[in-house]
Amino acid sequence: MAQGWEQYPAHGATNGNAGWGEPAGNPAVASDPLPPPKAKAGEGKRLRLENGAQIRREMVKVYRGMKVGEIDTSKGSKLIYALTELSRAIERETVEKLTERLDEVEGK
């Protein structure tokens, strides 16, 4: 045998393929018997938070989740805070756009 080949096993592959001495069709890695867990409310879904109404609806979802115990209150409070800041940012952007439009109309 060539030098160095002694370190490789003759069978028992660990990558899911049949090893040298194993018949094909017997994978070394078993498939996962459990299905993936379902996403909780607000997790894994891309939310559209582009205006005040959408943010308000998301705040209501978080509030109701906290009220029934689906969302931990400390996590929910942080989410509500983040949503409040998003709402304020959208409000500032809207005011800036309106100010620019008024300046254009007035000819400034």
C-alpha positions as CSV (number, residue, x, y, z in Angstrom):
1,M,0.0,0.0,0.0
2,A,1.2,3.5,-0.8
3,Q,2.6,5.6,2.0
4,G,0.0,7.7,3.9
5,W,-3.1,5.8,2.8
6,E,-3.2,3.8,6.0
7,Q,-4.7,6.9,7.8
8,Y,-7.9,6.8,5.7
9,P,-10.7,4.3,6.7
10,A,-11.7,1.7,4.2
11,H,-15.4,2.2,4.9
12,G,-17.8,4.2,7.1
13,A,-18.0,7.5,5.3
14,T,-19.3,10.4,7.4
15,N,-20.5,12.7,4.6
16,G,-23.7,10.8,3.9
17,N,-22.4,8.9,1.0
18,A,-21.7,5.2,1.1
19,G,-18.2,4.3,2.2
20,W,-15.8,2.1,0.3
21,G,-17.1,-1.0,2.0
22,E,-20.8,0.0,2.3
23,P,-23.6,-0.8,-0.1
24,A,-25.1,2.2,-1.8
25,G,-28.4,3.4,-0.4
26,N,-27.4,3.3,3.2
27,P,-26.6,6.9,4.0
28,A,-24.4,7.5,7.0
29,V,-26.5,10.5,8.1
30,A,-30.1,10.1,9.0
31,S,-32.7,12.7,7.9
32,D,-34.2,15.0,10.6
33,P,-37.4,13.4,11.9
34,L,-38.8,16.6,13.2
35,P,-40.3,19.3,10.9
36,P,-38.9,22.8,11.2
37,P,-40.7,24.9,13.9
38,K,-43.3,27.4,12.8
39,A,-42.4,31.0,12.8
40,K,-43.8,33.0,15.7
41,A,-45.8,36.2,15.1
42,G,-43.4,38.8,13.5
43,E,-40.5,36.4,13.0
44,G,-39.3,35.4,9.6
45,K,-41.8,37.5,7.7
46,R,-40.8,40.8,6.1
47,L,-43.0,43.5,7.4
48,R,-44.1,46.5,5.4
49,L,-43.7,49.4,7.8
50,E,-43.9,52.3,5.4
51,N,-46.6,54.5,6.9
52,G,-48.2,55.3,10.2
53,A,-51.2,52.9,9.7
54,Q,-48.9,49.9,9.0
55,I,-46.8,50.7,12.1
56,R,-49.9,51.2,14.2
57,R,-51.2,47.8,13.1
58,E,-47.9,46.2,14.0
59,M,-48.0,47.8,17.4
60,V,-51.4,46.4,18.0
61,K,-50.2,42.9,17.1
62,V,-47.3,43.2,19.5
63,Y,-49.6,44.5,22.3
64,R,-52.0,41.7,21.8
65,G,-49.2,39.2,21.8
66,M,-47.9,40.5,25.1
67,K,-51.4,40.6,26.5
68,V,-52.0,36.9,25.8
69,G,-48.5,35.8,26.7
70,E,-47.2,35.0,23.3
71,I,-44.5,37.7,23.4
72,D,-42.4,38.4,26.5
73,T,-43.2,41.8,27.9
74,S,-39.5,42.9,27.9
75,K,-39.1,41.9,24.2
76,G,-42.5,43.5,23.4
77,S,-41.6,46.7,25.0
78,K,-38.4,46.9,23.0
79,L,-40.4,46.2,19.8
80,I,-42.9,48.9,20.7
81,Y,-40.0,51.3,21.3
82,A,-38.5,50.5,17.9
83,L,-41.9,50.9,16.2
84,T,-42.4,54.3,17.9
85,E,-39.0,55.4,16.6
86,L,-39.9,54.3,13.1
87,S,-43.1,56.1,13.3
88,R,-41.3,59.3,14.4
89,A,-38.8,59.0,11.5
90,I,-41.6,58.6,9.0
91,E,-43.4,61.6,10.5
92,R,-40.2,63.7,10.2
93,E,-39.8,62.6,6.6
94,T,-43.4,63.5,5.8
95,V,-43.0,67.0,7.4
96,E,-39.8,67.6,5.5
97,K,-41.5,66.7,2.2
98,L,-44.5,69.0,2.9
99,T,-42.1,71.8,3.8
100,E,-40.3,71.4,0.6
101,R,-43.5,71.4,-1.4
102,L,-44.7,74.6,0.4
103,D,-41.4,76.3,-0.3
104,E,-41.8,75.4,-4.0
105,V,-45.3,76.7,-4.2
106,E,-44.3,80.0,-2.5
107,G,-41.3,80.3,-4.9
108,K,-38.6,80.2,-2.3
